[in-house]
Structure formats: C-alpha cells, structure tokens
C-alpha cells in the first residue's frame, strides 16, 4: 500500500468516514501494511460501526473483527 493511500485513509477516518474507518480497522486487524494491532483495530472498527458502516456492523453481529 502506498503512503498516500494510508494518509488518505487516516484523514478520512479522522473525519468520520465509516468505510475509511472500516478499511483502516481491518488493516490493523490483519496486519496489512502495519503491525497487527488488535486493540487499535477494535477501536477503529467500533467507530466505523457507530458511524454507520454496514460492513463493521455485520462483522460485529457475526462475532468477527469488531466483536
């Protein structure tokens, strides 16, 4: 992943964009482009769900990454 993509995801996440938060949270969960960080993934994925990401809500319902 390019640094510009990472920067964009971080900025969009901070601005409350739920899909950017979901993607960033999953990257932390899977260790994709960053060191795997489950507590950080949990926080970001929960923010994503609160902000309306259906993907994050589905993962939470299924006991997935956001659970």
C-alpha positions in Angstrom: 0.0 0.0 0.0 1.3 3.4 -0.9 1.9 6.0 1.8 -0.6 8.3 0.0 -3.3 5.7 0.3 -2.5 5.3 4.0 -2.6 9.0 4.6 -5.9 9.4 2.8 -7.4 6.6 4.9 -6.2 8.1 8.1 -7.5 11.6 7.2 -10.9 10.2 6.0 -11.1 8.1 9.2 -10.5 11.1 11.4 -13.2 13.0 9.5 -15.7 10.2 10.4 -15.9 8.4 7.1 -17.2 5.0 8.1 -15.9 3.0 5.1 -12.4 4.5 5.6 -12.6 3.6 9.3 -13.6 0.1 8.4 -10.7 -0.4 5.9 -8.2 1.1 8.4 -9.5 -1.1 11.2 -9.3 -4.2 9.1 -5.7 -3.3 8.1 -4.8 -3.1 11.8 -6.7 -6.4 12.4 -4.9 -8.2 9.6 -1.6 -6.5 9.9 -1.9 -5.3 6.3 0.7 -2.5 5.7 1.0 -2.0 9.5 2.0 -4.1 12.5 -1.0 -6.1 13.6 -2.7 -4.2 16.5 -5.9 -5.8 17.8 -6.8 -3.2 20.4 -6.4 -0.4 17.8 -8.4 -2.5 15.2 -11.2 -2.9 17.7 -11.4 0.8 18.5 -11.4 1.8 14.8 -13.9 -0.8 13.8 -16.3 0.2 16.6 -16.1 3.8 15.5 -16.9 2.6 11.9 -19.9 0.7 13.1 -21.1 3.7 15.2 -20.7 5.9 12.1 -22.9 3.6 10.0 -20.6 1.1 8.3 -22.7 -1.9 7.4 -19.5 -4.0 7.0 -18.4 -3.2 10.5 -21.9 -3.9 11.9 -22.0 -7.2 10.0 -18.6 -8.2 11.4 -19.8 -7.3 14.9 -23.0 -9.3 14.5 -21.0 -12.3 13.3 -18.5 -12.1 16.1 -15.8 -11.0 13.7 -13.1 -8.5 13.9 -15.3 -5.8 15.6 -16.7 -8.1 18.2 
